[in-house]
Amino acid sequence: MTSLSVETLAAAGTGPITSAGNTQLGIAVLAGIAVIVLLITRLKLHAFLALTVGSLALGVFAGAPLAKTIASFTAGLGATVAGVGVLIALGAILGRLLADSGGADEIVDTILARAKGRAMPWAMVLIASVIGLPLFFEVGIVLLIPVVLLVAKRGNYSLMRSGIPALAGLSVMHGLIPPHPGPLVAIDALHANLGVTLALGVVVAIPTVIIAGPLFSRYAARWVDIPAPERLITERPPADPAHRPRFGATVFTVLLPVALMLVKALVDIVVNDPANPVQRVTDVAGSPLIALLAAVLVGMFTLGRAAGFTKGQLSATVEKSLGPIAGILLIVGAGGGFKQTLIDVGVGQMILDLSKGWAIPTLLLAWLIAVAIRLATGSATVATISAAGLVAPLAAGMSTTETALLVLAIGSGSLFFSHVNDAGFWMVKEYFGMTVGQTVKTWSVMETIISVVGLGFVLLLSLVV
């Protein structure tokens, strides 16, 4: 390959931009990540700016020309936003429709009406998991906290018995199941099959959320036995059933994109013929964009119109849903730029070279990298994006199922031990009225259980599929 063609590739963000040795590249990676960590944790800089500066620092430390580093970063940012930006936006719209229409309240009230006593923690897991599918983690917490507090007060339960199962359901959805940003970006970076990843993610998520939710909540309630804080309890006025979406229609809308993507994955495996008319239809209907778009359009009728929304109210709901995700899109995009910079400076090849002599399984390596970045930055999304960029070359020769499991291993690692540098840690602490120590013994331990148990089931699946 001529010098000109290498430069052309580098300018497009698709080729090597430095010939640095493995030692220099290793130091550059550590320095780049250290810059990101320090900017986020010490200077409290927004993650978008921290990732941008860290990407440029990585290129400088690796000895790459600044112009080529900028080209790699912008190419990665653009490709990532193009790949997952619309999906994140559609997920946000669906989540807002669910909340504003009262559909989320309908799911909560219907399930809790049938769950008493020992069944309550299991009901809270079910509620959080269903609602958590289209909602971002922070939005899910805000939506579910009033329910958690009311259930604890009315049933005279320890707050941990209702709170931990709900938090576990939200967290598992956030880390393992698309269309959440972290899993989507990892799927895009590793070129994994979304339907297969979703199917295997559900298989891993179910036992993981049971162990970290209802089962662990028994011990959490003994360690931290506190009542629901009165200052945050607000009794909701009874809603007119005529102006609230029906339970069946609400659940159908929330699960529609999941069902379409799972059907696509199943047909691809069973039929395995791109020319087959059935597979051609399911390939279109089950693509993430069409599946989520279909759910949003259906939701405008089953959720919005059922709640009595006018056309103007529907338009306002969509508009309100897009503003809060601007920061998320920027972080995800900058993470994609960081990932592409890692690849283009040659870090991927360095990891390939070094890992040839390692006895550590690839899935465990990916999990450990995600754990390290999660502990350092406090962000599950940053940990997922960065780890996916680092291990992307290892996925080159993997099968479809192996690549999907690699995504899930990274997602599990990204949830490890939330502590004081994680915004979620402080949200849980303040909403539940706990001390820092109590939050560590409950929330932080729960997150660690999800991470370790999730990895365990991913490794078990790797032996079977």
Order of alpha helices (4+ residues) and beta strands (2+ residues): alpha-alpha-alpha-alpha-alpha-alpha-alpha-alpha-alpha-alpha-alpha-alpha-alpha-alpha-alpha-alpha-alpha-alpha-alpha-alpha-alpha-alpha-alpha
